[in-house]
Amino acid sequence: MRVNPPSRIARNLLPRVAEALIDTRIVVVQGARQVGKSTLAAEITGRLGGRLVTLDDDLTRTTAATDPYSFVRQFPDGLLTIDEVQRVPELVLALKATVDANHRPGRYLLTGSANLLQLPATEDSLAGRAESLELFGFSQGEVEGVTETFIDRLFAGDLFLGHESDLARHDYLARACSGGYPEAVSRKSTRRRNAWLDNYVDRVVKRDAADVSNLQRIADLPRLIRLLAARSASELNLSSLATDAEIPVRTLPPYLDLLETLYLIDRIPAWSTNLSKRVVDRPKILLLDSGLAARLVNVSPTGAGPHANPNAAGAIIETFVIAELRRQLGWSQQAPRLFHYRDRDGAEVDLILETADGLIAAIEIKSAATLRGRDTRSISRLRDKVGARFAGGVILHTGPQAQPFGDRLAAVPIDILWSPSG
């Protein structure tokens, strides 16, 4: 297991961004604060001989807000990169007018710590003019110098049966507690990493939430995030969450929308199918960084701490695995959508990936090293219902070896996700 990452980590999303700039007028790289958007944007801008301006600079931000149309036209013949564009929303209409007048691709690269397409003032303005790509914290493959191909290989029918791992449950928990924020990953001790994470939520709430929202109770967001961390990788029950957060259930959705816009959480929709009318349709909630989730629920590399839920460590490992797959969607050739599945008869599958042409892959996540017979029932039942559309299914676990357990099904160690052959 790696102790500290290399000082320079290549981002697997970079080729996708460069490719999009070839044929798209505006390319937007979005993600949470401190995931490496500015670094990636600076690298691409330098390669293409462009100009980079950041709206985190007070003078630049004032200039942009005062005369947005002149600001976006300052580098007409090359690539203009605008970092943290959500800080001056007025720029969006100016960008729209500029690219409508000149359709040349590769005019603008924007970065934002909020999802611009979810902001009311911008979603219609950028439609058809921009391509958005999501950047998350480091994936395990990026830390190891690997471009992961697990998703595409699973859809190709690979069950990874030759894979062996020397990692144990505590190794996976240590990786999960490190998370993916570059600054946190680079810290040399758990104590120093925790010091950074302890301040992260407050920084985001004070800076970015106020930029993109006028909600009345923004000060309640840190507490709400902690409650969501305790529910990460589980179905979202709004009534229970509202009670614990002391926020009326009818006013809770806008706060969840804001946290999703800021890339702190994700809601994984339920997979709906005409195979069953008994599907439970609540989304699964996910904190997008397992290290932040672990810190918020008092889980360390040694396990659940005092006053923590004894099952919390298992939930953090599941959060870690889902977050890894969420990252890999950004460069998968198959580009599937991510769902979860549970019906009222008790069949539950942690993740379902579905391609545009209807192929299905299923993933179960177990924090144990050994499986019981009942662990395979739901995924087997799903395979039988889906039939020929079922490309393959795996149960990811913390044990040492991959084993088949039926047609198009296997149990595989979790580290196949970032294996050079996976």
C-alpha positions as CSV (number, residue, x, y, z in Angstrom):
1,M,0.0,0.0,0.0
2,R,1.3,3.4,-0.9
3,V,2.1,5.7,2.1
4,N,2.1,9.1,0.2
5,P,1.3,9.8,-3.4
6,P,3.9,11.1,-5.9
7,S,4.2,14.9,-6.0
8,R,2.9,15.2,-9.6
9,I,-0.2,13.2,-10.3
10,A,-1.6,13.0,-13.9
11,R,-5.4,13.4,-14.1
12,N,-7.3,10.8,-16.1
13,L,-9.9,13.3,-17.1
14,L,-7.4,15.6,-18.9
15,P,-7.5,13.8,-22.3
16,R,-11.3,14.1,-22.2
17,V,-11.1,17.9,-21.6
18,A,-8.6,18.3,-24.4
19,E,-10.8,16.3,-26.8
20,A,-13.9,18.3,-26.0
21,L,-12.1,21.6,-26.8
22,I,-11.5,20.4,-30.3
23,D,-15.2,20.6,-31.3
24,T,-17.0,22.5,-28.5
25,R,-17.2,26.2,-28.0
26,I,-17.3,26.2,-24.2
27,V,-15.9,23.4,-22.0
28,V,-16.8,23.4,-18.3
29,V,-14.8,21.5,-15.7
30,Q,-16.8,21.3,-12.6
31,G,-16.2,19.8,-9.2
32,A,-15.9,20.5,-5.5
33,R,-13.5,23.1,-4.2
34,Q,-9.9,21.8,-3.9
35,V,-10.1,18.8,-6.2
36,G,-7.6,20.1,-8.7
37,K,-9.6,22.0,-11.3
38,S,-7.3,25.0,-11.4
39,T,-4.2,22.8,-11.8
40,L,-5.8,20.8,-14.6
41,A,-7.0,24.0,-16.3
42,A,-3.6,25.6,-16.0
43,E,-1.9,22.6,-17.6
44,I,-4.3,22.5,-20.6
45,T,-4.2,26.3,-21.0
46,G,-0.4,26.2,-21.1
47,R,-0.3,23.4,-23.6
48,L,-2.6,25.3,-25.9
49,G,-1.0,28.7,-25.5
50,G,-4.1,30.2,-23.9
51,R,-4.7,32.8,-21.2
52,L,-5.9,32.0,-17.7
53,V,-7.7,34.3,-15.4
54,T,-9.1,33.5,-11.9
55,L,-12.1,35.0,-10.3
56,D,-10.7,34.2,-6.9
57,D,-8.6,37.4,-7.4
58,D,-10.6,40.4,-6.0
59,L,-9.5,42.8,-8.8
60,T,-10.2,40.4,-11.6
61,R,-13.6,39.5,-10.1
62,T,-14.6,43.2,-9.8
63,T,-13.5,43.8,-13.4
64,A,-15.5,40.9,-14.7
65,A,-18.6,41.9,-12.8
66,T,-18.4,45.5,-13.9
67,D,-18.1,44.8,-17.7
68,P,-18.7,41.1,-18.4
69,Y,-18.9,41.5,-22.2
70,S,-15.5,43.1,-22.5
71,F,-14.0,40.6,-20.0
72,V,-15.0,37.5,-22.0
73,R,-13.7,39.1,-25.3
74,Q,-10.2,39.8,-23.9
75,F,-8.5,36.9,-25.8
76,P,-10.5,36.5,-29.0
77,D,-8.2,34.4,-31.1
78,G,-7.2,31.7,-28.6
79,L,-8.4,29.8,-25.5
80,L,-9.5,31.9,-22.6
81,T,-9.7,30.0,-19.3
82,I,-11.8,31.5,-16.6
83,D,-11.2,29.8,-13.2
84,E,-14.1,29.7,-10.6
85,V,-16.6,31.2,-13.0
86,Q,-19.5,30.7,-10.6
87,R,-18.2,33.7,-8.6
88,V,-19.5,36.1,-11.3
89,P,-22.7,34.5,-12.7
90,E,-23.1,37.6,-14.9
91,L,-20.4,36.2,-17.2
92,V,-22.7,33.4,-18.5
93,L,-24.9,35.7,-20.6
94,A,-21.9,37.4,-22.0
95,L,-20.3,34.1,-22.9
96,K,-23.6,33.0,-24.6
97,A,-23.6,36.2,-26.7
98,T,-20.0,35.8,-27.7
99,V,-20.1,32.2,-28.8
100,D,-23.4,32.8,-30.6
101,A,-21.6,35.4,-32.7
102,N,-18.6,33.2,-33.3
103,H,-19.0,29.4,-33.4
104,R,-15.2,28.6,-33.3
105,P,-14.7,25.6,-31.0
106,G,-12.2,25.8,-28.1
107,R,-12.9,29.4,-27.2
108,Y,-13.5,29.0,-23.5
109,L,-12.5,26.6,-20.7
110,L,-14.4,27.3,-17.5
111,T,-13.9,25.8,-14.1
112,G,-16.5,26.0,-11.3
113,S,-16.9,24.8,-7.8
114,A,-20.6,24.6,-8.4
115,N,-22.6,22.8,-11.1
116,L,-23.4,25.6,-13.5
117,L,-26.1,23.6,-15.2
118,Q,-28.0,23.4,-11.9
119,L,-28.0,27.2,-11.3
120,P,-31.3,28.8,-12.4
121,A,-29.6,31.7,-14.1
122,T,-27.3,29.6,-16.3
123,E,-28.8,26.3,-17.3
124,D,-30.7,27.6,-20.3
125,S,-27.9,29.9,-21.4
126,L,-25.3,27.2,-21.8
127,A,-27.6,24.5,-23.3
128,G,-26.2,23.4,-26.6
129,R,-23.1,25.6,-26.3
130,A,-21.1,23.9,-23.6
131,E,-19.9,20.5,-22.6
132,S,-19.6,19.8,-18.9
133,L,-17.1,17.4,-17.4
134,E,-16.9,16.5,-13.7
135,L,-13.6,16.4,-11.8
136,F,-13.5,14.7,-8.5
137,G,-10.6,14.1,-6.0
138,F,-7.8,11.7,-6.9
139,S,-8.9,8.3,-7.9
140,Q,-6.9,5.3,-6.6
141,G,-5.7,4.7,-10.2
142,E,-4.5,8.3,-10.5
143,V,-2.5,7.9,-7.3
144,E,-1.0,4.6,-8.6
145,G,-0.4,6.0,-12.1
146,V,-3.2,3.9,-13.8
147,T,-6.0,4.9,-16.1
148,E,-8.7,2.6,-14.8
149,T,-10.7,0.5,-17.3
150,F,-12.8,-1.6,-14.8
151,I,-16.2,-0.4,-16.0
152,D,-15.5,-1.0,-19.7
153,R,-14.0,-4.4,-19.0
154,L,-17.0,-5.4,-17.0
155,F,-19.3,-4.5,-19.8
156,A,-17.1,-6.5,-22.2
157,G,-17.8,-9.6,-20.1
158,D,-14.5,-9.7,-18.1
159,L,-15.1,-11.2,-14.6
160,F,-11.4,-10.7,-13.5
161,L,-11.1,-14.3,-12.4
162,G,-7.3,-14.3,-12.4
163,H,-7.1,-11.3,-10.0
164,E,-5.4,-11.7,-6.6
165,S,-4.9,-9.0,-4.0
166,D,-2.6,-8.6,-1.0
167,L,-4.7,-5.9,0.6
168,A,-6.9,-6.6,3.6
169,R,-9.9,-4.8,5.1
170,H,-7.8,-2.4,7.1
171,D,-5.8,-1.4,4.0
172,Y,-9.0,-0.5,2.2
173,L,-10.2,1.5,5.2
174,A,-7.0,3.4,5.3
175,R,-7.4,4.3,1.7
176,A,-11.0,5.3,2.3
177,C,-10.0,7.5,5.2
178,S,-7.5,9.3,3.0
179,G,-10.2,10.2,0.5
180,G,-9.3,12.0,-2.7
181,Y,-8.8,15.7,-2.0
182,P,-5.2,16.4,-3.2
183,E,-4.3,18.5,-0.2
184,A,-5.6,15.9,2.3
185,V,-4.0,13.0,0.4
186,S,-0.6,14.8,0.5
187,R,-0.6,15.2,4.3
188,K,1.9,12.8,5.9
189,S,-0.2,11.8,8.9
190,T,-3.8,11.2,9.9
191,R,-3.6,14.1,12.4
192,R,-2.5,16.5,9.7
193,R,-5.1,15.2,7.2
194,N,-7.9,15.6,9.8
195,A,-6.8,19.2,10.5
196,W,-7.4,20.0,6.9
197,L,-10.7,18.1,6.6
198,D,-12.0,19.7,9.8
199,N,-11.9,23.1,8.2
200,Y,-13.0,22.1,4.7
201,V,-16.8,22.1,5.1
202,D,-16.8,25.5,6.9
203,R,-14.7,27.0,4.1
204,V,-17.0,25.7,1.4
205,V,-20.1,26.9,3.2
206,K,-18.8,30.4,3.9
207,R,-17.4,30.9,0.4
208,D,-19.2,28.9,-2.3
209,A,-22.6,28.4,-0.8
210,A,-23.2,32.2,-0.4
211,D,-22.1,32.7,-4.1
212,V,-24.7,30.4,-5.6
213,S,-27.6,30.4,-3.1
214,N,-29.8,32.7,-1.1
215,L,-31.2,30.1,1.2
216,Q,-31.9,31.4,4.7
217,R,-30.3,28.7,6.8
218,I,-26.9,28.2,5.1
219,A,-25.4,28.2,8.6
220,D,-27.1,24.9,9.2
221,L,-25.3,23.2,6.3
222,P,-22.3,21.8,8.3
223,R,-24.7,20.0,10.6
224,L,-26.7,18.7,7.7
225,I,-23.6,17.4,6.0
226,R,-22.6,15.5,9.1
227,L,-26.0,13.9,9.2
228,L,-25.7,12.9,5.6
229,A,-22.2,11.5,6.2
230,A,-23.8,9.1,8.7
231,R,-26.2,8.0,6.0
232,S,-23.7,7.8,3.1
233,A,-24.2,4.8,0.8
234,S,-27.7,4.2,2.2
235,E,-31.2,5.1,1.0
236,L,-32.3,8.7,1.7
237,N,-35.2,9.0,4.1
238,L,-36.2,12.6,4.0
239,S,-38.5,12.4,7.0
240,S,-35.8,10.9,9.2
241,L,-33.2,13.4,8.0
242,A,-35.5,16.4,8.5
243,T,-36.2,15.3,12.1
244,D,-32.5,14.9,12.9
245,A,-31.6,18.2,11.2
246,E,-34.5,20.1,12.7
247,I,-35.4,21.4,9.3
248,P,-39.1,21.1,8.0
249,V,-39.2,18.2,5.5
250,R,-40.9,20.4,2.9
251,T,-38.0,22.9,3.0
252,L,-35.2,20.3,3.0
253,P,-34.9,19.5,-0.7
254,P,-33.4,22.9,-1.7
255,Y,-30.6,22.4,0.9
256,L,-29.8,19.0,-0.6
257,D,-29.9,20.6,-4.1
258,L,-27.3,23.1,-2.9
259,L,-25.0,20.4,-1.5
260,E,-25.2,18.5,-4.7
261,T,-24.6,21.7,-6.7
262,L,-21.4,22.2,-4.6
263,Y,-20.3,18.6,-5.3
264,L,-20.3,17.6,-1.7
265,I,-23.0,14.9,-2.1
266,D,-24.6,12.9,-4.9
267,R,-28.0,11.3,-5.0
268,I,-27.9,8.0,-6.9
269,P,-31.4,7.3,-8.4
270,A,-33.2,4.1,-8.0
271,W,-33.2,1.9,-11.1
272,S,-36.7,1.7,-12.4
273,T,-37.7,-1.2,-14.7
274,N,-40.8,-2.8,-16.0
275,L,-39.5,-6.1,-14.7
276,S,-41.0,-5.3,-11.3
277,K,-43.7,-2.9,-10.1
278,R,-42.5,-3.3,-6.5
279,V,-39.3,-1.2,-6.9
280,V,-38.4,1.2,-4.0
281,D,-37.8,4.5,-5.7
282,R,-35.8,6.5,-3.0
283,P,-32.4,7.6,-4.1
284,K,-29.2,6.5,-2.3
285,I,-27.2,9.3,-0.7
286,L,-23.4,9.5,-1.2
287,L,-20.8,11.8,0.2
288,L,-18.5,12.2,-2.8
289,D,-15.3,12.0,-0.7
290,S,-14.9,9.1,1.6
291,G,-12.2,10.8,3.6
292,L,-14.5,13.7,4.5
293,A,-17.3,11.2,5.3
294,A,-15.0,9.2,7.6
295,R,-13.8,12.3,9.4
296,L,-17.4,13.5,9.9
297,V,-18.5,10.2,11.4
298,N,-15.4,9.5,13.5
299,V,-14.0,6.6,11.5
300,S,-10.2,6.3,11.3
301,P,-7.9,3.8,9.6
302,T,-8.1,1.7,12.8
303,G,-11.9,1.6,12.6
304,A,-14.9,3.3,14.2
305,G,-13.9,5.6,17.1
306,P,-15.6,6.3,20.4
307,H,-19.3,7.2,20.0
308,A,-19.3,6.1,16.4
309,N,-21.7,3.7,14.9
310,P,-20.0,0.2,15.0
311,N,-21.1,-0.3,11.4
312,A,-19.7,3.0,10.2
313,A,-16.5,1.6,9.0
314,G,-18.3,-0.8,6.6
315,A,-20.4,2.1,5.3
316,I,-17.2,4.2,4.7
317,I,-15.7,1.4,2.6
318,E,-18.9,1.2,0.6
319,T,-18.8,5.0,0.1
320,F,-15.2,4.7,-1.0
321,V,-16.0,2.1,-3.6
322,I,-19.0,4.0,-5.0
323,A,-16.9,7.2,-5.1
324,E,-14.2,5.4,-7.1
325,L,-16.7,4.2,-9.6
326,R,-18.2,7.7,-9.8
327,R,-14.8,9.0,-10.8
328,Q,-14.2,6.4,-13.4
329,L,-17.5,7.3,-15.2
330,G,-15.7,10.4,-16.3
331,W,-13.3,8.5,-18.7
332,S,-15.3,5.3,-19.3
333,Q,-15.8,4.6,-23.0
334,Q,-19.2,3.0,-22.2
335,A,-20.3,6.1,-20.2
336,P,-23.1,4.3,-18.3
337,R,-25.5,5.9,-15.9
338,L,-25.3,4.9,-12.2
339,F,-28.3,3.6,-10.2
340,H,-29.1,1.4,-7.2
341,Y,-31.9,-1.2,-6.9
342,R,-34.1,-2.5,-4.2
343,D,-37.6,-4.0,-4.5
344,R,-40.2,-4.6,-1.8
345,D,-39.5,-8.3,-1.9
346,G,-36.1,-7.8,-0.4
347,A,-33.9,-8.0,-3.5
348,E,-31.2,-5.3,-3.2
349,V,-28.2,-4.5,-5.5
350,D,-25.8,-1.7,-4.4
351,L,-25.1,-0.4,-7.9
352,I,-26.4,-0.9,-11.3
353,L,-24.7,0.6,-14.4
354,E,-26.8,1.0,-17.5
355,T,-25.5,2.0,-20.9
356,A,-27.4,4.1,-23.5
357,D,-28.2,0.9,-25.4
358,G,-29.7,-0.9,-22.4
359,L,-26.8,-3.1,-21.3
360,I,-26.7,-3.8,-17.5
361,A,-23.9,-4.4,-15.1
362,A,-24.4,-5.0,-11.4
363,I,-22.1,-4.4,-8.5
364,E,-22.4,-5.5,-4.8
365,I,-20.0,-4.2,-2.2
366,K,-19.1,-6.2,0.9
367,S,-16.6,-5.0,3.5
368,A,-16.0,-8.6,4.6
369,A,-13.3,-11.0,3.3
370,T,-15.6,-14.0,2.9
371,L,-19.1,-14.3,1.4
372,R,-22.2,-16.1,2.6
373,G,-24.6,-17.9,0.3
374,R,-27.3,-15.2,0.8
375,D,-24.8,-12.5,-0.4
376,T,-25.2,-13.8,-4.0
377,R,-29.0,-14.1,-4.1
378,S,-30.1,-10.6,-5.2
379,I,-27.5,-10.1,-7.9
380,S,-28.3,-13.6,-9.3
381,R,-32.0,-12.8,-9.2
382,L,-31.4,-9.6,-11.1
383,R,-29.3,-11.4,-13.7
384,D,-32.2,-13.8,-14.3
385,K,-34.7,-11.0,-14.7
386,V,-32.6,-9.0,-17.0
387,G,-31.6,-11.9,-19.2
388,A,-29.5,-11.1,-22.3
389,R,-29.1,-7.5,-21.4
390,F,-27.0,-8.5,-18.3
391,A,-23.4,-8.0,-19.2
392,G,-22.0,-9.1,-15.9
393,G,-22.0,-8.7,-12.2
394,V,-19.4,-8.7,-9.4
395,I,-19.4,-8.7,-5.7
396,L,-16.5,-6.5,-4.6
397,H,-15.0,-7.7,-1.3
398,T,-11.9,-7.3,1.0
399,G,-10.6,-10.9,0.5
400,P,-7.6,-12.0,-1.5
401,Q,-9.0,-13.9,-4.5
402,A,-11.5,-13.7,-7.3
403,Q,-14.0,-16.5,-7.5
404,P,-16.8,-17.3,-10.0
405,F,-20.2,-18.0,-8.5
406,G,-22.5,-18.5,-11.5
407,D,-23.2,-17.5,-15.0
408,R,-21.7,-14.0,-15.7
409,L,-21.1,-13.5,-11.9
410,A,-17.9,-13.4,-9.8
411,A,-16.7,-12.2,-6.4
412,V,-13.6,-10.0,-6.8
413,P,-11.2,-8.1,-4.5
414,I,-12.0,-4.4,-4.3
415,D,-8.6,-3.4,-5.7
416,I,-9.5,-4.7,-9.1
417,L,-11.0,-1.2,-9.5
418,W,-7.5,0.3,-10.0
419,S,-5.5,-2.7,-11.0
420,P,-3.5,-2.1,-14.2
421,S,-5.4,-5.0,-15.8
422,G,-8.8,-3.9,-14.4
